[in-house]
Amino acid sequence: VQLQESGPGLVKPSQMLSLTCTVSGGSITTSYYAWSWIRQPPGKGLEWMGAIANGDRTYYSPSQRGRTSISRDTSKNQFTLQLSSVTPEDTAVYYCADDLGHWGQGTQVTVSS
């Protein structure tokens, strides 16, 4: 299974960040998988943001609930992270991952005017 993140590298404060994870070599509809978004701000540890599982069940970190939305497009084998009202504190490398330890290479997102 391979995962690849894509999205804008630069977002302005107060805008919405949207990132997509494209999965190959496996199906996001596999019933026992959850597909997660994780980020790592500069100089800090990994932060799990949320996940989507079969049946479109979503789970969010309490610290991100309200600003975060995860959805999926089964026809494209992709799942998407949307983070609203971004601030410079949302600057991070964003990763997508599955339950078996497969991770994307990460994509840098910088929030700056």
Sine and cosine of phi, psi and omega as CSV:
sin_phi,cos_phi,sin_psi,cos_psi,sin_omega,cos_omega
0.00,0.00,0.72,-0.69,0.05,-1.00
-0.82,-0.57,0.61,-0.79,0.02,-1.00
-0.82,-0.58,0.61,-0.79,-0.02,-1.00
-0.66,-0.75,0.86,-0.50,0.04,-1.00
-0.99,0.10,0.51,-0.86,0.11,-0.99
-0.53,-0.85,0.49,-0.87,0.00,-1.00
0.34,-0.94,-0.03,-1.00,-0.04,-1.00
-0.96,0.29,0.61,-0.79,0.04,-1.00
-0.99,0.11,-0.33,0.94,-0.06,-1.00
-0.72,-0.69,0.78,-0.63,0.02,-1.00
-0.76,-0.65,0.60,-0.80,0.01,-1.00
-1.00,0.07,0.52,-0.86,0.05,-1.00
-0.81,0.59,0.60,-0.80,0.00,-1.00
0.99,0.17,-0.17,0.99,0.03,-1.00
-0.99,0.14,0.10,-1.00,0.07,-1.00
-0.99,-0.14,0.71,-0.71,0.09,-1.00
-0.99,-0.11,0.75,-0.66,0.06,-1.00
-0.78,-0.63,0.84,-0.55,0.02,-1.00
-0.82,-0.57,0.55,-0.83,0.00,-1.00
-0.85,-0.52,0.64,-0.77,0.10,-1.00
-0.91,-0.42,0.87,-0.49,0.04,-1.00
-0.99,-0.16,0.80,-0.60,-0.06,-1.00
-0.96,-0.27,0.72,-0.69,0.09,-1.00
-0.75,-0.66,0.47,-0.88,-0.01,-1.00
0.99,0.17,0.12,0.99,0.02,-1.00
-0.21,-0.98,0.30,-0.96,-0.05,-1.00
-0.95,-0.32,0.70,-0.71,0.03,-1.00
-0.96,0.28,-0.07,1.00,0.04,-1.00
-1.00,-0.06,0.02,1.00,0.05,-1.00
-0.83,0.56,0.82,-0.58,-0.25,-0.97
-0.91,0.42,-0.51,0.86,-0.09,-1.00
-1.00,-0.09,0.17,0.98,-0.01,-1.00
-0.98,-0.22,0.58,-0.81,0.28,-0.96
-0.89,-0.46,0.56,-0.83,-0.08,-1.00
-0.89,-0.46,0.84,-0.55,-0.21,-0.98
-0.91,-0.42,0.35,-0.94,0.21,-0.98
-0.89,-0.45,0.73,-0.69,0.00,-1.00
-0.73,-0.69,0.53,-0.85,0.06,-1.00
-0.71,-0.71,0.33,-0.94,0.05,-1.00
-0.69,-0.72,0.97,-0.24,0.07,-1.00
-0.92,0.40,0.38,-0.93,-0.02,-1.00
-0.86,0.50,0.78,-0.63,0.04,-1.00
0.97,0.25,0.14,0.99,-0.03,-1.00
-0.83,-0.56,0.10,-1.00,-0.01,-1.00
-0.99,0.11,0.00,-1.00,0.02,-1.00
-0.96,0.29,0.61,-0.79,0.02,-1.00
-0.79,-0.61,0.89,-0.46,0.08,-1.00
-0.97,0.24,0.76,-0.65,-0.06,-1.00
-0.98,-0.20,-0.61,0.80,-0.02,-1.00
0.21,-0.98,0.06,-1.00,-0.04,-1.00
-0.47,-0.89,0.31,-0.95,0.11,-0.99
-0.78,-0.63,0.67,-0.74,-0.03,-1.00
-0.84,-0.54,0.01,-1.00,-0.03,-1.00
-0.87,0.50,0.52,-0.85,-0.09,-1.00
0.98,0.17,0.17,0.99,0.00,-1.00
0.88,0.48,0.45,0.89,0.13,-0.99
-0.95,0.32,0.73,-0.68,-0.02,-1.00
-0.87,-0.49,0.51,-0.86,-0.02,-1.00
-0.71,-0.71,0.71,-0.71,-0.05,-1.00
-0.76,-0.64,0.53,-0.84,0.15,-0.99
-0.89,0.45,0.67,-0.74,0.02,-1.00
-0.82,0.57,-0.53,0.85,-0.03,-1.00
-0.96,0.27,-0.30,0.96,-0.06,-1.00
-0.94,-0.34,-0.20,0.98,-0.05,-1.00
-0.87,0.49,0.70,-0.71,-0.02,-1.00
0.96,-0.27,-0.53,0.85,0.04,-1.00
-0.95,-0.32,-0.24,0.97,-0.15,-0.99
-0.93,-0.36,0.64,-0.76,0.09,-1.00
-0.65,-0.76,0.75,-0.66,0.04,-1.00
-0.86,-0.51,0.73,-0.69,0.01,-1.00
-0.65,-0.76,0.11,-0.99,0.00,-1.00
-0.61,-0.79,0.43,-0.90,0.09,-1.00
-0.85,-0.53,0.99,-0.17,-0.08,-1.00
-0.92,0.38,-0.45,0.89,0.00,-1.00
-0.92,0.38,-0.46,0.89,0.01,-1.00
-0.96,-0.26,-0.03,1.00,-0.06,-1.00
0.83,0.56,0.73,0.68,-0.03,-1.00
-0.76,-0.65,0.45,-0.89,0.22,-0.98
-0.72,-0.69,0.46,-0.89,-0.23,-0.97
-0.79,-0.61,0.60,-0.80,0.12,-0.99
-0.94,-0.34,0.75,-0.66,0.16,-0.99
-0.84,-0.54,0.77,-0.64,0.00,-1.00
-0.81,-0.59,0.88,-0.47,-0.11,-0.99
-1.00,-0.05,0.32,-0.95,0.11,-0.99
0.76,0.65,0.80,0.60,-0.08,-1.00
-0.93,0.37,0.47,-0.88,0.08,-1.00
-0.79,-0.62,0.16,-0.99,0.04,-1.00
-0.84,0.55,-0.40,0.91,0.04,-1.00
-0.93,0.36,-0.22,0.98,0.07,-1.00
-1.00,0.05,0.00,1.00,0.10,-1.00
-0.89,0.45,0.80,-0.59,-0.09,-1.00
-0.11,-0.99,0.20,-0.98,0.27,-0.96
-1.00,-0.01,0.81,-0.59,-0.04,-1.00
-0.96,-0.26,0.75,-0.67,-0.01,-1.00
-0.86,-0.52,0.52,-0.86,0.24,-0.97
-0.92,-0.39,0.46,-0.89,-0.10,-1.00
-0.41,-0.91,0.34,-0.94,0.11,-0.99
-0.93,-0.36,-0.01,-1.00,-0.08,-1.00
-0.95,0.31,-0.28,0.96,-0.08,-1.00
-0.99,-0.13,0.19,0.98,0.08,-1.00
1.00,-0.03,0.18,0.98,0.09,-1.00
-1.00,0.08,0.79,-0.62,-0.02,-1.00
-0.83,-0.56,0.48,-0.88,0.21,-0.98
-0.97,0.25,0.13,-0.99,-0.03,-1.00
-0.97,0.22,-0.23,0.97,0.01,-1.00
1.00,-0.07,0.51,-0.86,0.06,-1.00
-0.73,-0.68,0.75,-0.66,-0.01,-1.00
-0.98,0.22,0.76,-0.65,0.11,-0.99
-0.83,-0.55,0.81,-0.59,0.05,-1.00
-0.90,-0.43,0.77,-0.64,0.05,-1.00
-0.97,-0.25,0.92,-0.39,-0.06,-1.00
-0.35,-0.94,0.53,-0.85,0.06,-1.00
-1.00,0.03,0.00,0.00,0.00,0.00
